[in-house]
Amino acid sequence: MESPISIAVYHGNMEMVNMLQQWGIIRSHHFPQAFREAAIAGDIEMLIRLWDICGKNTAHLTEAITSCKTMSSPLHVAAAAGHMRCVQFLCQNETLRTLPDAIGDLPLSYAIDNNHLAIVDFLMKTFPNEISNNAIRSTIACKHNKLAKYLLTYAINSEDFIRNVEPVKFSVGVGNFHIAEYVLKQYMCRNKVNTPPWSVDVYEALSEVLVCKLLDPIKKTRFVIAFQLAGVKVSMVNVVKLVNDKFVAATICNSLKHNFNQPRKLL
């Protein structure tokens, strides 16, 4: 059931909000929805007023849906809606900035998913240490490739990141082959192709490429060759085993044998 204050906020009625405060009928559990309504509307003045009324108590900003998870916060909502001033105001609260929603997404992911790149830029530059794995997955899945490359620059040397995200395999899985090849090249430049956990990502990604139905025969062949040129040992047995079309499998195997498709040895 909607509370009087959430209804007042929904209608942007500041006078009614002030009256409800004077009458003393606002309860702590009324605030989360009221904050969400203000964030949805992009009403920065209402957000500031609610923050004052609730005594600047962070506990009044969100509501739990289970004993250990929360609904999306007003910062998530503002980021999704593209309300920059609201985002900037709410980001003053560190707890909100680092509070995930029920599935583990931070506000940055909401901004990415809704293509609000100005907010993405603000969050990344202002709070670079709070970029989550889910945010990077979102940039890859949404094919914000320039942004994905920027984020990956900071994460690609982290063993934990590679182990948890598997960026090459993930990119192939969501059909972002541009980023998959980009990350593969970064591994090669950093001599990580055959070093765990980077090598695990590489070989699992190669298997994904071989069974992928989104790649036409020519692109699939070129992609497999790219793996070999990066220093990956491509098993022709696996090619034949995993590629359903035997003609395509044979084409890939023949291409792998050519001298100009062999990895270059560094001097």
Residue pairs with C-beta under 8 A, 6 or more apart in sequence:
2 10
2 33
3 26
3 27
3 30
3 33
3 34
4 16
4 20
4 25
4 26
4 30
5 17
5 20
5 26
5 30
5 31
5 34
6 30
6 33
6 34
6 37
8 16
8 17
8 20
8 34
9 17
9 34
9 37
9 38
9 41
9 43
9 46
9 50
10 37
10 41
12 41
12 43
12 46
14 45
14 46
14 49
17 46
17 49
17 50
17 53
18 49
20 26
21 53
26 53
28 54
28 57
28 59
28 60
29 63
31 50
31 54
31 60
31 61
32 60
32 61
32 62
32 63
32 71
33 63
34 50
35 47
35 50
35 60
35 61
35 74
36 72
36 74
36 77
38 46
38 47
38 50
38 74
38 86
39 47
39 74
39 75
39 77
39 78
39 81
39 83
39 86
39 90
40 77
40 81
42 78
42 81
42 83
42 85
42 86
43 86
44 83
44 85
44 86
44 89
47 74
47 86
47 89
47 90
48 89
54 60
54 61
58 93
58 95
58 96
61 73
61 74
61 93
61 95
61 96
62 70
62 71
62 73
62 74
62 96
62 99
63 70
63 71
64 70
64 71
65 71
65 102
66 102
69 101
69 102
70 99
70 100
70 101
70 102
71 101
71 102
72 80
72 101
72 102
72 110
73 90
73 96
73 99
73 101
73 107
74 86
74 90
74 96
75 87
75 90
75 91
75 93
75 96
75 97
75 99
75 107
76 101
76 105
76 106
76 107
76 110
77 110
78 86
78 87
78 90
78 107
79 87
79 107
79 108
79 110
79 111
79 114
79 116
79 119
79 123
80 110
80 111
80 113
80 114
80 116
81 114
82 111
82 114
82 116
82 118
82 119
84 118
84 119
84 122
87 107
87 111
87 119
87 122
87 123
88 122
90 96
91 97
91 123
91 126
91 127
96 107
97 106
97 107
97 127
97 130
98 106
98 130
99 106
100 106
100 132
100 134
104 132
104 134
105 132
105 134
105 135
105 138
106 130
106 132
106 134
106 135
107 123
108 120
108 123
108 124
108 130
108 131
108 132
108 135
109 132
109 134
109 135
109 138
111 117
111 119
111 120
111 123
112 120
112 135
112 138
112 139
112 142
112 144
112 147
113 138
113 142
115 142
115 144
117 144
117 147
120 144
120 147
123 130
124 131
124 150
124 151
128 154
131 151
131 154
131 155
133 161
133 164
133 165
135 151
136 148
136 151
136 152
136 155
136 161
136 165
136 167
137 165
137 170
139 147
139 148
139 151
140 148
140 167
140 170
140 171
140 174
140 176
140 179
141 174
141 176
143 176
143 178
143 179
145 176
145 178
145 179
145 182
148 176
148 179
149 179
149 182
152 167
152 179
152 182
152 183
152 186
155 161
155 165
156 162
156 167
156 183
156 186
156 187
156 190
157 190
159 197
161 167
162 197
162 198
162 201
163 197
163 200
166 200
166 201
166 204
166 205
167 179
167 180
167 183
167 201
168 180
168 183
168 184
168 187
168 201
168 202
168 205
169 201
169 204
169 205
169 208
171 177
171 179
171 180
171 183
171 205
172 180
172 205
172 208
172 209
172 212
173 208
175 214
177 215
177 219
177 223
180 205
180 209
180 223
181 223
181 226
184 193
184 202
184 205
184 226
184 227
184 230
185 230
187 193
187 198
187 201
187 202
187 230
188 230
188 231
192 198
192 199
193 199
193 202
193 230
193 231
193 232
194 231
194 232
202 227
202 230
202 232
203 232
206 224
206 227
206 232
206 234
207 238
207 242
209 215
209 220
209 223
209 224
209 227
210 220
210 224
210 238
210 239
210 242
210 243
211 242
211 243
211 244
212 220
215 223
217 245
217 247
217 248
217 251
220 243
220 248
220 252
221 248
221 251
221 252
221 255
224 234
224 239
224 252
224 255
224 256
225 252
225 255
225 256
225 261
227 234
228 234
228 256
228 261
228 262
228 263
229 261
229 262
229 263
229 264
230 263
231 263
234 256
236 253
236 256
239 249
239 252
239 253
239 256
240 246
240 249
240 253
243 249
243 252
255 261
